């Protein structure tokens, strides 16, 4: 599998981001290997929070939440999905499949021998992470879903999602940093926008960012639909604590929290939260507040 690797110089002097890089090797499923980057911060003996980002961001998204978790005595693992951040970026769009992303993150969990996990997942972090919870329930003590879902294609996608998918395929240049800024309520500073652009020196690095929107199951015969339906069967029986933390101003996942609250056993009776004045990337809009909610949830359960 051919891939690009963003030079380290692009990640120097990023705002509020001073975390040491860590790397593991993954099977690319074609006889080669890919390098996945991840942050590993905090108390090695503390509660472990696995933070999974989505499209088109990278673990930089969690920088302010990580600091709250570390101050609470937790250990935080925050990987960059393949195709994003400091992880390797396969050059062909066909290299990116839903199943491969699940397998690559699963490999991280297994290689690092992670157990007793709290999953925090947003956007594609949920589409990937919830599949892993369903298949490896024994490794997860609790789950926090934030502005995400696990679509099966049974329900038609929203107009907002269809518009985003169309835009993502038609723009001649995908302005990653500006797109993230537009999906927030607060306006991001120029240096933060530049940090989201940092992994992508030019368009050749963006195959994954381009492909993700078309991998979301939009019909019942989508390649990932059956696997996601099976995952829902397992997740519905998940009895460990499950919290939803959704934004009030995210058109992409509006009312999505209700699906988890109704279908997941562990979500019953939990103090679910709607974050006020936050958009799709609530980690940017209200990162410390969201992290505090997760800390309280972990300590309480």
MORA-V498002 format. One record per residue. N is the residue number from 1. RES is the residue in one small letter. BURIAL is + if it has 9 or more other ideal C-beta (glycine too) atoms within 8 Angstrom, else -. Layout:
BEGIN
n	res	burial
N	RES	BURIAL
N	RES	BURIAL
END
This chain:
BEGIN
n	res	burial
1	x	+
2	x	-
3	x	+
4	x	-
5	x	-
6	x	+
7	x	-
8	x	-
9	x	-
10	x	+
11	x	+
12	x	-
13	x	-
14	x	+
15	x	-
16	x	-
17	x	-
18	x	-
19	x	-
20	x	-
21	x	-
22	x	-
23	x	-
24	x	+
25	x	-
26	x	+
27	x	-
28	x	+
29	x	-
30	x	-
31	x	-
32	x	-
33	x	-
34	x	+
35	x	+
36	x	+
37	x	+
38	x	+
39	x	+
40	x	-
41	x	+
42	x	+
43	x	-
44	x	-
45	x	-
46	x	+
47	x	+
48	x	+
49	x	+
50	x	+
51	x	+
52	x	+
53	x	+
54	x	+
55	x	-
56	x	+
57	x	+
58	x	+
59	x	+
60	x	+
61	x	+
62	x	+
63	x	+
64	x	+
65	x	+
66	x	+
67	x	-
68	x	+
69	x	+
70	x	+
71	x	-
72	x	+
73	x	-
74	x	+
75	x	+
76	x	+
77	x	+
78	x	+
79	x	+
80	x	+
81	x	+
82	x	+
83	x	+
84	x	+
85	x	+
86	x	+
87	x	+
88	x	+
89	x	+
90	x	+
91	x	+
92	x	-
93	x	-
94	x	-
95	x	+
96	x	+
97	x	+
98	x	+
99	x	+
100	x	+
101	x	+
102	x	+
103	x	+
104	x	+
105	x	+
106	x	+
107	x	+
108	x	+
109	x	+
110	x	-
111	x	-
112	x	+
113	x	-
114	x	+
115	x	-
116	x	-
117	x	+
118	x	+
119	x	+
120	x	+
121	x	+
122	x	+
123	x	+
124	x	+
125	x	+
126	x	+
127	x	+
128	x	+
129	x	+
130	x	+
131	x	+
132	x	+
133	x	+
134	x	+
135	x	+
136	x	+
137	x	+
138	x	-
139	x	+
140	x	+
141	x	-
142	x	+
143	x	+
144	x	+
145	x	+
146	x	+
147	x	+
148	x	+
149	x	-
150	x	+
151	x	+
152	x	+
153	x	+
154	x	-
155	x	-
156	x	-
157	x	+
158	x	+
159	x	-
160	x	-
161	x	+
162	x	+
163	x	-
164	x	+
165	x	+
166	x	-
167	x	-
168	x	+
169	x	+
170	x	-
171	x	-
172	x	-
173	x	-
174	x	+
175	x	-
176	x	+
177	x	+
178	x	-
179	x	+
180	x	+
181	x	+
182	x	-
183	x	+
184	x	+
185	x	-
186	x	-
187	x	-
188	x	+
189	x	-
190	x	-
191	x	-
192	x	+
193	x	+
194	x	+
195	x	+
196	x	+
197	x	+
198	x	+
199	x	+
200	x	+
201	x	-
202	x	-
203	x	-
204	x	-
205	x	+
206	x	+
207	x	+
208	x	+
209	x	+
210	x	+
211	x	+
212	x	+
213	x	+
214	x	-
215	x	+
216	x	+
217	x	+
218	x	-
219	x	-
220	x	-
221	x	-
222	x	+
223	x	-
224	x	+
225	x	+
226	x	-
227	x	+
228	x	+
229	x	+
230	x	+
231	x	+
232	x	+
233	x	-
234	x	+
235	x	+
236	x	+
237	x	-
238	x	+
239	x	-
240	x	+
241	x	+
242	x	+
243	x	+
244	x	+
245	x	+
246	x	+
247	x	+
248	x	+
249	x	-
250	x	+
251	x	-
252	x	+
253	x	+
254	x	-
255	x	-
256	x	+
257	x	+
258	x	-
259	x	-
260	x	+
261	x	+
262	x	-
263	x	+
264	x	+
265	x	-
266	x	+
267	x	+
268	x	-
269	x	-
270	x	+
271	x	-
272	x	+
273	x	+
274	x	-
275	x	+
276	x	-
277	x	-
278	x	+
279	x	+
280	x	+
281	x	+
282	x	+
283	x	+
284	x	+
285	x	+
286	x	+
287	x	+
288	x	+
289	x	-
290	x	+
291	x	+
292	x	+
293	x	+
294	x	+
295	x	+
296	x	-
297	x	+
298	x	+
299	x	-
300	x	-
301	x	-
END
